[in-house]
Amino acid sequence: MRLLTDEQWARLAPCLPRSAGKAGRPFAGHRRIIEGIIYRYRTGVPWGDLPREAFGPWQTVWKRHRRWAADGTWDTILA
């Protein structure tokens, strides 16, 4: 399920943190996570009702949104 056009994604991608150089497992695809967050905002569904086949585990989408909201990344994306 694609909610962002390639042009929109090209504008957002540079605003997102990179996993290069960090210890641990690399990030799951940011685009899938962003689209999961957008889907939730548009539909108003609870986090647990996000379609797993489209966006992956809801916990991953929720944790990434929470982390980005806390560190200011989400504000940068919205700006």
C-alpha positions in Angstrom: 0.0 0.0 0.0 1.6 3.3 -1.1 0.3 6.5 0.5 3.2 8.7 -0.5 4.3 9.5 -4.1 7.9 9.0 -5.0 8.2 12.8 -5.1 6.9 13.2 -1.6 9.1 10.4 -0.3 12.2 12.1 -2.0 11.4 15.2 0.0 11.0 13.4 3.3 13.8 10.9 3.2 16.7 13.3 3.9 14.9 14.4 7.2 15.1 10.9 8.6 17.9 9.5 10.8 20.3 6.9 9.3 21.2 3.6 10.9 24.7 3.6 9.3 27.4 3.6 11.9 25.1 2.6 14.8 25.4 -0.7 16.7 22.6 -3.2 16.6 20.1 -4.2 14.0 19.6 -1.7 11.1 16.3 0.2 10.9 13.4 -1.4 9.0 12.4 0.6 5.9 11.5 4.2 6.9 9.0 4.6 4.1 6.9 1.7 5.3 6.9 3.1 8.8 6.0 6.7 7.7 3.1 5.3 5.6 1.9 3.3 8.6 1.8 6.5 10.7 0.0 8.4 7.9 -2.5 5.6 7.6 -3.2 5.7 11.3 -3.7 9.5 11.3 -6.0 9.3 8.2 -8.2 6.5 9.4 -8.1 7.0 13.2 -7.6 3.3 13.9 -5.9 2.2 17.1 -2.2 1.3 16.8 -3.0 -2.4 17.2 -5.3 -2.3 14.2 -2.7 -1.3 11.6 -2.7 -3.8 8.8 0.5 -5.9 9.5 0.8 -7.1 5.9 1.1 -3.4 4.7 3.1 -1.8 7.5 4.7 -4.5 9.5 4.2 -5.0 13.3 2.2 -2.2 14.8 4.7 -2.1 17.7 7.5 -1.1 15.3 5.4 1.7 13.8 4.4 2.9 17.2 7.9 2.8 18.7 9.4 4.7 15.8 6.7 7.3 15.9 7.2 7.8 19.6 11.0 8.0 19.2 10.7 10.5 16.4 8.2 12.6 18.3 10.5 12.8 21.3 13.7 13.7 19.4 12.1 16.3 17.1 12.3 14.2 13.9 8.5 14.1 13.5 8.3 17.9 13.8 10.9 18.2 11.0 8.9 15.8 8.8 5.7 17.8 9.3 7.4 21.1 8.6 
